[in-house]
Amino acid sequence: MRNNIWFVVACVLVFCVGYNLNDVAISFPRYKVAVIDVSEVMSKSTELQELKRAQDKDMEELNILISKAQNELINEQNRTKFAQKEAEYRKQIETKKKDIDKKYSEKFVKANDNIKNMILKESKKANYNLVLPTGMVISGGEDITASVLKNMK
Protein backbone atom coordinates (compact mmCIF):
# COMPACT_ATOMS: atom_id res chain seq x y z
CA MET A 1 0.00 0.00 0.00
CA ARG A 2 2.80 2.31 0.92
CA ASN A 3 4.50 1.69 -2.44
CA ASN A 4 1.27 2.60 -4.24
CA ILE A 5 1.09 5.94 -2.44
CA TRP A 6 4.68 6.79 -3.39
CA PHE A 7 3.96 5.78 -6.96
CA VAL A 8 0.90 8.07 -7.11
CA VAL A 9 2.88 10.95 -5.55
CA ALA A 10 5.68 10.45 -8.08
CA CYS A 11 3.20 10.40 -10.97
CA VAL A 12 1.54 13.62 -9.76
CA LEU A 13 4.96 15.25 -9.36
CA VAL A 14 6.08 14.23 -12.86
CA PHE A 15 2.79 15.51 -14.28
CA CYS A 16 3.18 18.89 -12.54
CA VAL A 17 6.79 19.32 -13.68
CA GLY A 18 5.91 18.36 -17.25
CA TYR A 19 2.93 20.71 -17.30
CA ASN A 20 5.04 23.61 -16.01
CA LEU A 21 7.78 22.96 -18.57
CA ASN A 22 5.19 22.94 -21.33
CA ASP A 23 3.76 26.20 -20.02
CA VAL A 24 7.21 27.81 -20.11
CA ALA A 25 7.84 26.56 -23.65
CA ILE A 26 4.54 27.99 -24.85
CA SER A 27 5.15 31.36 -23.22
CA PHE A 28 8.38 32.12 -25.15
CA PRO A 29 7.99 35.09 -27.47
CA ARG A 30 7.21 34.34 -31.09
CA TYR A 31 9.73 35.05 -33.79
CA LYS A 32 9.15 37.90 -36.17
CA VAL A 33 10.45 36.68 -39.52
CA ALA A 34 11.45 38.77 -42.53
CA VAL A 35 12.34 37.63 -46.02
CA ILE A 36 14.56 39.37 -48.54
CA ASP A 37 15.25 38.85 -52.23
CA VAL A 38 19.03 38.65 -52.03
CA SER A 39 19.58 38.46 -55.79
CA GLU A 40 17.57 41.65 -56.34
CA VAL A 41 19.47 43.49 -53.61
CA MET A 42 22.79 42.33 -55.03
CA SER A 43 21.87 43.23 -58.60
CA LYS A 44 20.70 46.73 -57.63
CA SER A 45 23.67 47.50 -55.40
CA THR A 46 25.55 50.43 -56.91
CA GLU A 47 28.69 49.32 -55.11
CA LEU A 48 28.59 45.90 -56.79
CA GLN A 49 27.71 47.43 -60.15
CA GLU A 50 30.76 49.71 -59.95
CA LEU A 51 32.88 46.75 -58.91
CA LYS A 52 31.67 44.75 -61.92
CA ARG A 53 32.47 47.65 -64.29
CA ALA A 54 35.96 47.95 -62.82
CA GLN A 55 36.52 44.21 -63.15
CA ASP A 56 35.33 44.28 -66.78
CA LYS A 57 37.76 47.13 -67.50
CA ASP A 58 40.62 45.23 -65.86
CA MET A 59 39.77 42.07 -67.81
CA GLU A 60 39.71 44.08 -71.03
CA GLU A 61 43.21 45.37 -70.25
CA LEU A 62 44.30 41.79 -69.57
CA ASN A 63 42.86 40.65 -72.90
CA ILE A 64 44.75 43.46 -74.65
CA LEU A 65 47.98 42.26 -73.02
CA ILE A 66 47.24 38.69 -74.12
CA SER A 67 46.59 39.84 -77.69
CA LYS A 68 49.80 41.86 -77.70
CA ALA A 69 51.75 38.85 -76.44
CA GLN A 70 50.20 36.56 -79.08
CA ASN A 71 51.01 39.00 -81.89
CA GLU A 72 54.57 39.48 -80.73
CA LEU A 73 55.16 35.75 -80.27
CA ILE A 74 53.75 34.90 -83.70
CA ASN A 75 56.26 37.24 -85.34
CA GLU A 76 59.25 35.95 -83.38
CA GLN A 77 61.48 33.64 -85.45
CA ASN A 78 64.26 32.98 -82.93
CA ARG A 79 63.30 30.05 -80.66
CA THR A 80 65.37 31.29 -77.71
CA LYS A 81 63.83 34.76 -77.81
CA PHE A 82 60.41 33.17 -78.32
CA ALA A 83 60.79 31.11 -75.15
CA GLN A 84 62.06 34.12 -73.17
CA LYS A 85 59.24 36.38 -74.35
CA GLU A 86 56.68 33.67 -73.74
CA ALA A 87 57.91 33.20 -70.16
CA GLU A 88 57.90 36.99 -69.56
CA TYR A 89 54.37 37.41 -70.92
CA ARG A 90 53.11 34.37 -69.02
CA LYS A 91 54.50 35.83 -65.80
CA GLN A 92 53.00 39.27 -66.54
CA ILE A 93 49.60 37.79 -67.38
CA GLU A 94 49.53 35.55 -64.29
CA THR A 95 50.57 38.43 -62.03
CA LYS A 96 47.97 40.75 -63.52
CA LYS A 97 45.26 38.08 -63.25
CA LYS A 98 46.12 37.41 -59.59
CA ASP A 99 46.06 41.14 -58.83
CA ILE A 100 42.67 41.52 -60.52
CA ASP A 101 41.25 38.54 -58.63
CA LYS A 102 42.64 39.72 -55.29
CA LYS A 103 41.36 43.27 -55.76
CA TYR A 104 37.94 42.01 -56.86
CA SER A 105 37.56 39.58 -53.99
CA GLU A 106 38.59 42.17 -51.36
CA LYS A 107 36.14 44.72 -52.73
CA PHE A 108 33.40 42.10 -53.09
CA VAL A 109 33.78 41.05 -49.45
CA LYS A 110 33.59 44.70 -48.38
CA ALA A 111 30.48 45.34 -50.52
CA ASN A 112 28.87 42.13 -49.27
CA ASP A 113 29.52 43.17 -45.66
CA ASN A 114 27.96 46.58 -46.36
CA ILE A 115 24.85 44.91 -47.78
CA LYS A 116 24.63 42.55 -44.79
CA ASN A 117 24.95 45.50 -42.42
CA MET A 118 22.14 47.34 -44.24
CA ILE A 119 19.90 44.28 -43.99
CA LEU A 120 20.80 43.86 -40.31
CA LYS A 121 20.10 47.54 -39.63
CA GLU A 122 16.73 47.36 -41.37
CA SER A 123 15.78 44.16 -39.56
CA LYS A 124 16.69 45.57 -36.14
CA LYS A 125 14.79 48.78 -36.88
CA ALA A 126 11.62 46.73 -37.51
CA ASN A 127 12.35 44.27 -34.65
CA TYR A 128 12.75 41.14 -36.78
CA ASN A 129 14.29 38.14 -35.02
CA LEU A 130 15.12 36.27 -38.22
CA VAL A 131 15.81 37.25 -41.83
CA LEU A 132 15.79 34.57 -44.53
CA PRO A 133 16.31 34.70 -48.30
CA THR A 134 13.07 34.40 -50.26
CA GLY A 135 14.34 31.29 -52.03
CA MET A 136 14.39 29.37 -48.75
CA VAL A 137 10.88 30.31 -47.61
CA ILE A 138 7.78 28.68 -49.00
CA SER A 139 5.34 30.90 -47.17
CA GLY A 140 5.35 33.46 -44.40
CA GLY A 141 7.64 36.26 -43.42
CA GLU A 142 7.40 39.93 -44.27
CA ASP A 143 9.33 41.06 -47.35
CA ILE A 144 11.83 43.82 -46.48
CA THR A 145 13.51 43.96 -49.91
CA ALA A 146 11.95 47.29 -50.89
CA SER A 147 12.92 49.03 -47.65
CA VAL A 148 16.52 47.76 -47.89
CA LEU A 149 16.75 48.94 -51.50
CA LYS A 150 15.35 52.32 -50.52
CA ASN A 151 18.01 52.70 -47.83
CA MET A 152 20.80 51.63 -50.19
CA LYS A 153 20.29 54.71 -52.36
Secondary structure by P-SEA (a helix, b strand, c coil): caaaaaaaaaaaaaaaaaaaaaaaaaaccccbbbbbaaaaaaaacaaaaaaaaaaaaaaaaaaaaaaaaaaaaaacccaaaaaaaaaaaaaaaaaaaaaaaaaaaaaaaaaaaaaaaaaaaaaaaacccccccccccccccccaaaaaaaaac
